């Protein structure tokens, strides 16, 4: 399935369920992936989207279409015009261009992700900032002080959490240890190779999501780096694959399914007039200790 790139069509499955039960949803939503096309296949955001679709269907709504905010071309605009929906969900960070698009085309919007936004839209958030701080604090508790960052930087709450956690410990963040990379396995793989070329050795790396961490682990293991013996790795999301790589990934669990369900409930309540003021609902995260993070080498302590 992975090799062929097949993605199950959840909308079709839900429609089939409706046909078999004799009832089809009468109202519709859309889902907009905010950052890139790859988000549409991202295991974390896909979990949110599936839970959203299932919750919406149970409440008489269907997700009519999904869009990438990076591909709002003429064909996408024609689809938006041809298939009006009652509300829109945005997964991931919003920029000003996307904000203008939303205000022009959708009356009801809910934003969902790890980065809160300055907007009057409803938001379902798991704090990426606090999750990043928790990840770095866990590395501190294991004795690590030279901690690299691997992931996106601009307008990214997880990077700010990493940066502030270091400053709180009176550690001056070293720019050479901040490796910008797309939040993908390939981005993590390239970042992992760059880790081996750093002018200063590190004993731990905080990756902004699990896909990045998994890519980094592969690159490091190819160069015979012992994880966690020589270098500890920690991620964020707790996607399913994090339990099946070697070593199993220490990570921060983000309740993606609950975020999806809460997003659907909030948007539908807004559409049906049961909410008046904007709401921001924050869901909790938790640390998942596995095999990829351990005590720092003695020379680091």
CORWO-V52763 format. One record per residue. RES is the residue in one small letter. NEAR is the number of other C-alpha atoms within 12 Angstrom. Layout:
BEGIN
res = (RES & RES)
near = (NEAR & NEAR)
END
This chain:
BEGIN
res = (x & x & x & x & x & x & x & x & x & x & x & x & x & x & x & x & x & x & x & x & x & x & x & x & x & x & x & x & x & x & x & x & x & x & x & x & x & x & x & x & x & x & x & x & x & x & x & x & x & x & x & x & x & x & x & x & x & x & x & x & x & x & x & x & x & x & x & x & x & x & x & x & x & x & x & x & x & x & x & x & x & x & x & x & x & x & x & x & x & x & x & x & x & x & x & x & x & x & x & x & x & x & x & x & x & x & x & x & x & x & x & x & x & x & x & x & x & x & x & x & x & x & x & x & x & x & x & x & x & x & x & x & x & x & x & x & x & x & x & x & x & x & x & x & x & x & x & x & x & x & x & x & x & x & x & x & x & x & x & x & x & x & x & x & x & x & x & x & x & x & x & x & x & x & x & x & x & x & x & x & x & x & x & x & x & x & x & x & x & x & x & x & x & x & x & x & x & x & x & x & x & x & x & x & x & x & x & x & x & x & x & x & x & x & x & x & x & x & x & x & x & x & x & x & x & x & x & x & x & x & x & x & x & x & x & x & x & x & x & x & x & x & x & x & x & x & x & x & x & x & x & x & x & x & x & x & x & x & x & x & x & x & x & x & x & x & x & x & x & x & x & x & x & x & x & x & x & x & x & x & x & x & x & x & x & x & x & x & x & x & x & x & x & x & x & x & x & x & x & x & x)
near = (7 & 9 & 6 & 7 & 11 & 9 & 17 & 16 & 18 & 24 & 31 & 20 & 19 & 30 & 26 & 18 & 19 & 21 & 13 & 11 & 11 & 10 & 18 & 24 & 27 & 19 & 23 & 31 & 43 & 38 & 44 & 42 & 36 & 35 & 32 & 24 & 21 & 27 & 32 & 32 & 25 & 32 & 28 & 38 & 40 & 31 & 30 & 40 & 45 & 36 & 29 & 43 & 42 & 33 & 30 & 39 & 34 & 25 & 26 & 25 & 35 & 40 & 42 & 33 & 29 & 36 & 32 & 28 & 33 & 21 & 20 & 24 & 14 & 10 & 12 & 20 & 20 & 13 & 19 & 29 & 14 & 13 & 21 & 21 & 30 & 32 & 41 & 45 & 53 & 49 & 45 & 42 & 36 & 36 & 24 & 15 & 16 & 28 & 25 & 14 & 25 & 31 & 19 & 15 & 24 & 29 & 21 & 34 & 41 & 49 & 47 & 49 & 47 & 42 & 35 & 34 & 29 & 16 & 21 & 18 & 34 & 38 & 41 & 41 & 38 & 38 & 36 & 39 & 30 & 33 & 42 & 45 & 37 & 32 & 46 & 47 & 30 & 35 & 41 & 31 & 17 & 27 & 23 & 36 & 37 & 36 & 44 & 43 & 48 & 50 & 43 & 29 & 23 & 16 & 21 & 32 & 30 & 40 & 38 & 30 & 32 & 45 & 34 & 23 & 31 & 31 & 18 & 17 & 19 & 11 & 17 & 18 & 24 & 22 & 18 & 21 & 34 & 32 & 35 & 29 & 32 & 31 & 39 & 33 & 33 & 24 & 32 & 38 & 33 & 29 & 40 & 42 & 26 & 29 & 37 & 30 & 17 & 22 & 14 & 17 & 24 & 33 & 40 & 48 & 53 & 59 & 56 & 51 & 48 & 44 & 42 & 44 & 53 & 48 & 37 & 50 & 49 & 30 & 27 & 35 & 26 & 16 & 19 & 16 & 25 & 25 & 37 & 33 & 22 & 28 & 39 & 46 & 58 & 53 & 54 & 49 & 46 & 38 & 34 & 23 & 25 & 36 & 23 & 16 & 24 & 23 & 30 & 29 & 43 & 44 & 44 & 42 & 36 & 37 & 33 & 37 & 32 & 31 & 41 & 39 & 30 & 37 & 46 & 46 & 35 & 39 & 45 & 37 & 26 & 27 & 26 & 18 & 13 & 14 & 17 & 16 & 14 & 22 & 27 & 28 & 25 & 26 & 28 & 22 & 29 & 25 & 29 & 27 & 27 & 26 & 26 & 42 & 41 & 31 & 27 & 30 & 24 & 14 & 14 & 20 & 15)
END
